[in-house]
Structure formats: structure tokens, C-alpha cells
Amino acid sequence: MPKAGIKYGKRIQGPDYAQIAKDAKKAVLKALGLDRPEDLVAKTRPEDLVVRAADIVRQADAEIALHVDERDQALAHLWFYEQRLGLAGTVGLSPMGYRQNLAKTVFGDKKRPLPDAESNEELIRAAEELGVQRVENAEEKLLETNMIVTKARERRDVAVRYMQEAVLALSRSPYNWKPEKIAEHADVTRDLVYKQRATARKRHGL
């Protein structure tokens, strides 16, 4: 990506991702009715936990779906039209994840190579030819939507882990619920329950 012939604008400072992760854990625990992770066994029945965790995941997915495209369009604008440096760090992506994100936004295919421009003018022309959308107030839009998406993804990741634990508990004695029953109870797909149960089993060495 960065080319010697392209002059890059200033970096955009991203949020404190470590703090967002900590806040997400607290928010999920509160939504699950827990004060500490240690309270999981003593205070929450798995049949209640799986429902609450699934609700958190659904809400997070809805927030992500609502804002992620807007974030990605702002990100593409800033790379193609303003040539801002360090955008991967701004949105908390690895360099590879960042390149794939741009390619998916522009081409609909994360594996497609990005334009091999050697100057700012070439990069802008390539963007115009590809139909990359210009975004007004792109920096502000990026920061706003990225914060929403990041917080939602962190909450989702935490809730999924608790949901996996609940699924595993329900599938074992004394419950012995079948995946179909768990799926119906939590209003999720049977395939998701199978996947979460397998993940939880692997985590516990079962």
C-alpha cells in the first residue's frame, strides 16, 4: 500500500480500543444480570443466560449492519481521495484486514488487488473510474461510525462467549437439551447452536 510517490495526510487518532473492550465486558455482564464473571454459575441459570446472550448478539448485529457500510465508505474515501496515513490503526484493523476491507468496499471482493497508483492524482483518478463514493465530512463520519461498530462488535464477542457456555451447559447433565430445543428456546438457528457447542467443548478440552 503506501507508495513513495504519494503524499499522505495526517493520521486520524482512533479510539482507545483497550478501554472499549473493558467497557464492553462490563456492559454485557450488566445486561446478563451479573456483577462479575465468577457470578455466572451461582446467579444465572443456563436457560436464562442463553436467551439474554442471544438478545445481546442480535442487538449488536443490528447496530453493526446499520453502520458498517457507512464506516467503510468513509474509510475508502479517506484512502482514495484524501490519502490519509495509518487508517488501519484508526479503525483497529490489521494491515491485511484493512486492505481486504478496502477491496471489499470497492470491488465487493476482499481478495481483489487495490489500484497500483504512484501519485495522489493517479489514486484519485482510479477512485473516480471505479466509482468510489465521495463522503462529506469523511473523517468525522469515520470516527462516529467506527466507534458504534467497534463497541457493538466487542459486546457481541463477549456475549457470544457466554452464549457458548450456556449452550454447553444445557447440552449436558442435568439438562441434556438437544440442539433443536436450545435453538428454539434462544430463537437462533440449529446450526449456530451446533457451532457454539463445538467451540465451547474445544475450549474446555471436551
C-alpha positions, 0 to 999 in steps of 0.5 A: 500500500503506501507508495513513495510517490504519494503524499499522505495526510495526517493520521486520524487518532482512533479510539482507545480500543483497550478501554472499549473492550473493558467497557464492553465486558462490563456492559454485557455482564450488566445486561446478563444480570451479573456483577462479575464473571465468577457470578455466572454459575451461582446467579444465572441459570443456563436457560436464562443466560442463553436467551439474554446472550442471544438478545445481546448478539442480535442487538449488536448485529443490528447496530453493526449492519446499520453502520458498517457500510457507512464506516467503510465508505468513509474509510475508502474515501479517506484512502482514495481521495484524501490519502490519509496515513495509518487508517488501519490503526484508526479503525483497529484493523490489521494491515491485511484486514484493512486492505481486504476491507478496502477491496471489499468496499470497492470491488465487493471482493476482499481478495481483489488487488487495490489500484497500483497508483504512484501519485495522489492524482493517479489514486484519485483518478482510479477512485473516480473510474471505479466509482468510489463514493465521495463522503462529506465530512469523511473523517468525522463520519469515520470516527462516529461510525467506527466507534458504534461498530467497534463497541457493538462488535466487542459486546457481541464477542463477549456475549457470544462467549457466554452464549457458548457456555450456556449452550454447553451447559444445557447440552449436558447433565442435568439438562441434556437439551438437544440442539433443536430445543436450545435453538428454539428456546434462544430463537437462533438457528440449529446450526449456530447452536451446533457451532457454539457447542463445538467451540465451547467443548474445544475450549474446555478440552471436551 
